[in-house]
Amino acid sequence: MVFLCVLVSVTAFAVGGIPFGYLVGRIVLKDDIRKFGSGNIGATNVGRVLGWKWGIGVLLLDALKGLLPVLLTDRLLEAAGQQDPAGYCRLAAGLAAITGHMYPIWLRLRGGKGVATALGVVAMVSPFCSGMALLCFVCTLMFSRMVSMSSIVASLAFALSHVLRTGAVAWTATGLPLTVFSFLIPGLIIWRHRSNIRRILDGTENRIMSGQKTENHKGSTGT
């Protein structure tokens, strides 16, 4: 099973690193999307620069980068007749896909912030907690109009809902891997949003508002 875990993790990292936002920018904008907005390849920046239809498209593609490696891992384990009750392989594949998006080898490790890809992963590994995180994201976005703050709140909500839902099982040998994952991924997402956090504290973070014009300088949010 170790070989299978390594294989799916390496594959997931490569798949997670496919820079859909960058590719869409090259196709539609005929330029590097990183020259505009936040300088990020994530769906939020694509939406700001190219319009939200393109942003939603990139969001879905980035989410699939997280969902498909975990799904493939499950299918491979089933085909090989391997048991993985603690979910080490699927969690390793999910983590690899998320970090691949954050640090893509195709773009010299300059990637997005991992939120959309993480959503695809957690939708597979913990549907209930991912649903709670998504609900918190929507509520926070409606209140703050800031994608960055909503992403941070959602990631923390995922970790909290996991601990509350699983209780003592979260700290058993079978539950601990997912518990570690549930804290590690929010930690990575918050780390990637550190510049956004500074702007939130300074009161200078961009907000999503109807009719807002695209800004061609760096400083917006990104996923």
C-alpha positions as CSV (number, residue, x, y, z in Angstrom):
1,M,0.0,0.0,0.0
2,V,3.0,2.3,0.6
3,F,3.9,2.2,-3.1
4,L,0.3,3.0,-4.1
5,C,0.2,5.9,-1.6
6,V,3.4,7.4,-3.0
7,L,2.2,6.9,-6.6
8,V,-1.1,8.6,-6.1
9,S,0.5,11.4,-4.1
10,V,3.0,12.2,-6.8
11,T,0.3,12.1,-9.4
12,A,-2.0,14.3,-7.3
13,F,0.7,16.9,-6.8
14,A,1.3,17.1,-10.5
15,V,-2.5,17.3,-11.2
16,G,-3.0,19.8,-8.4
17,G,-0.3,22.0,-10.0
18,I,-2.2,22.3,-13.3
19,P,-2.6,26.2,-13.4
20,F,-6.0,26.5,-14.9
21,G,-6.2,30.2,-13.9
22,Y,-2.9,30.9,-15.7
23,L,-4.0,28.9,-18.8
24,V,-7.3,30.7,-19.0
25,G,-5.5,34.0,-18.8
26,R,-3.2,33.0,-21.6
27,I,-6.1,31.9,-23.8
28,V,-8.6,34.7,-23.0
29,L,-6.4,37.6,-22.0
30,K,-3.5,36.7,-24.2
31,D,-1.3,37.6,-21.3
32,D,-0.1,36.4,-17.9
33,I,-3.0,36.7,-15.4
34,R,-0.4,37.3,-12.7
35,K,0.3,40.8,-14.1
36,F,-3.2,41.9,-13.1
37,G,-5.3,42.2,-9.9
38,S,-3.7,40.3,-7.1
39,G,-1.1,38.6,-9.2
40,N,-2.6,35.3,-8.3
41,I,-3.8,32.4,-10.5
42,G,-6.8,31.6,-8.4
43,A,-10.4,31.8,-9.3
44,T,-11.1,35.0,-7.5
45,N,-8.4,36.9,-9.4
46,V,-9.6,35.4,-12.7
47,G,-13.1,36.5,-11.8
48,R,-12.0,40.1,-11.1
49,V,-9.9,40.4,-14.2
50,L,-11.8,38.4,-16.8
51,G,-15.3,38.3,-15.4
52,W,-17.1,36.0,-12.9
53,K,-18.1,33.4,-15.6
54,W,-14.5,32.7,-16.2
55,G,-13.8,32.8,-12.4
56,I,-16.5,30.2,-11.7
57,G,-15.1,28.0,-14.5
58,V,-11.6,28.1,-12.9
59,L,-13.1,27.5,-9.5
60,L,-14.8,24.3,-10.7
61,L,-11.7,23.1,-12.5
62,D,-9.5,23.8,-9.4
63,A,-12.0,21.9,-7.2
64,L,-11.9,18.9,-9.5
65,K,-8.1,18.9,-9.1
66,G,-8.7,18.0,-5.4
67,L,-11.8,15.8,-5.9
68,L,-10.5,13.5,-8.7
69,P,-7.2,12.4,-7.0
70,V,-9.0,11.3,-3.9
71,L,-11.7,9.5,-5.9
72,L,-9.0,7.8,-8.0
73,T,-7.2,6.7,-4.8
74,D,-10.4,5.1,-3.5
75,R,-10.9,3.3,-6.8
76,L,-7.3,2.0,-6.9
77,L,-7.4,0.8,-3.4
78,E,-10.7,-1.0,-4.1
79,A,-9.3,-2.6,-7.3
80,A,-6.1,-3.7,-5.4
81,G,-8.2,-5.1,-2.5
82,Q,-6.3,-2.9,-0.1
83,Q,-7.8,-1.7,3.2
84,D,-7.1,1.8,4.5
85,P,-9.4,2.4,7.4
86,A,-7.6,5.5,8.6
87,G,-7.6,7.0,5.2
88,Y,-3.9,7.6,4.9
89,C,-3.7,7.2,1.1
90,R,-6.7,9.4,0.3
91,L,-5.6,12.1,2.8
92,A,-2.0,12.0,1.3
93,A,-3.5,12.4,-2.2
94,G,-5.7,15.3,-1.0
95,L,-2.8,17.0,0.7
96,A,-0.6,16.6,-2.4
97,A,-3.2,18.0,-4.7
98,I,-3.7,21.1,-2.4
99,T,0.0,21.8,-2.0
100,G,0.4,21.2,-5.8
101,H,-2.0,24.0,-6.4
102,M,-0.2,26.2,-3.9
103,Y,3.2,25.4,-5.2
104,P,2.9,24.2,-8.9
105,I,6.1,22.9,-10.4
106,W,4.8,24.2,-13.8
107,L,5.0,27.9,-12.5
108,R,8.1,27.8,-10.4
109,L,6.1,27.2,-7.2
110,R,4.0,30.4,-7.7
111,G,0.5,29.1,-7.3
112,G,-2.9,29.9,-5.8
113,K,-4.1,29.8,-2.2
114,G,-5.6,26.4,-2.3
115,V,-9.2,27.1,-1.2
116,A,-11.0,25.7,-4.3
117,T,-8.8,22.6,-4.5
118,A,-9.2,22.1,-0.8
119,L,-13.0,22.2,-1.2
120,G,-12.8,19.4,-3.8
121,V,-10.7,17.3,-1.4
122,V,-12.8,17.8,1.7
123,A,-16.0,17.2,-0.2
124,M,-14.7,13.6,-0.6
125,V,-13.0,13.0,2.8
126,S,-15.7,14.7,5.0
127,P,-18.8,15.8,3.2
128,F,-20.6,17.0,6.3
129,C,-17.8,19.2,7.5
130,S,-17.2,20.5,4.0
131,G,-20.9,21.5,3.9
132,M,-20.6,23.4,7.2
133,A,-17.4,25.1,5.9
134,L,-19.2,26.1,2.7
135,L,-22.2,27.5,4.7
136,C,-19.8,29.6,6.8
137,F,-18.1,30.8,3.7
138,V,-21.3,32.0,2.1
139,C,-22.5,33.6,5.4
140,T,-19.2,35.4,5.9
141,L,-19.1,36.5,2.3
142,M,-22.6,38.0,2.5
143,F,-21.6,39.9,5.7
144,S,-18.0,41.0,4.8
145,R,-17.9,40.9,1.0
146,M,-14.4,39.7,1.3
147,V,-13.4,36.3,-0.3
148,S,-10.2,36.2,1.8
149,M,-12.0,36.5,5.2
150,S,-14.6,34.0,4.0
151,S,-12.0,31.5,3.0
152,I,-10.2,31.8,6.4
153,V,-13.5,31.5,8.3
154,A,-14.5,28.5,6.2
155,S,-11.2,26.7,6.8
156,L,-11.5,27.2,10.5
157,A,-15.1,26.0,10.5
158,F,-14.0,22.8,8.8
159,A,-11.6,22.0,11.6
160,L,-14.0,22.9,14.3
161,S,-16.9,21.0,12.9
162,H,-14.7,17.9,12.5
163,V,-13.7,18.0,16.1
164,L,-17.2,18.7,17.4
165,R,-18.8,16.0,15.2
166,T,-16.3,13.2,15.8
167,G,-15.7,13.9,19.5
168,A,-13.4,11.4,21.2
169,V,-13.0,9.4,18.0
170,A,-11.0,12.3,16.5
171,W,-8.1,11.4,18.7
172,T,-8.1,7.6,18.2
173,A,-5.7,5.8,15.9
174,T,-8.3,5.6,13.2
175,G,-9.6,9.2,13.5
176,L,-6.3,11.0,14.2
177,P,-5.1,11.2,10.5
178,L,-8.2,13.1,9.5
179,T,-8.0,15.3,12.6
180,V,-4.4,16.2,11.7
181,F,-5.5,16.9,8.1
182,S,-8.4,19.0,9.4
183,F,-6.0,21.3,11.2
184,L,-3.1,21.2,8.7
185,I,-5.1,22.3,5.7
186,P,-6.6,25.4,7.4
187,G,-3.2,26.2,8.7
188,L,-1.8,26.1,5.1
189,I,-4.7,28.2,3.8
190,I,-4.3,30.8,6.5
191,W,-0.6,31.0,5.9
192,R,-1.2,31.6,2.2
193,H,-3.6,34.4,3.1
194,R,-1.2,36.2,5.4
195,S,-0.9,39.2,3.2
196,N,-4.7,39.4,3.0
197,I,-4.9,39.2,6.8
198,R,-2.6,42.2,7.0
199,R,-4.9,44.1,4.7
200,I,-8.0,43.1,6.6
201,L,-6.4,44.4,9.8
202,D,-5.5,47.6,8.0
203,G,-8.9,48.0,6.5
204,T,-7.6,48.0,2.9
205,E,-8.7,44.5,1.7
206,N,-10.8,44.6,-1.4
207,R,-14.4,43.7,-1.3
208,I,-16.7,42.1,-3.8
209,M,-19.4,44.6,-4.8
210,S,-21.8,44.7,-7.8
211,G,-20.5,47.0,-10.5
212,Q,-17.0,47.0,-9.1
213,K,-14.5,47.6,-11.8
214,T,-11.5,45.3,-12.4
215,E,-8.3,46.6,-10.9
216,N,-5.1,46.1,-12.8
217,H,-2.8,46.4,-9.8
218,K,-1.8,43.8,-7.3
219,G,-3.7,43.8,-4.0
220,S,-6.8,41.8,-4.5
221,T,-7.7,38.4,-3.1
222,G,-7.2,35.1,-4.7
223,T,-8.1,31.4,-4.3
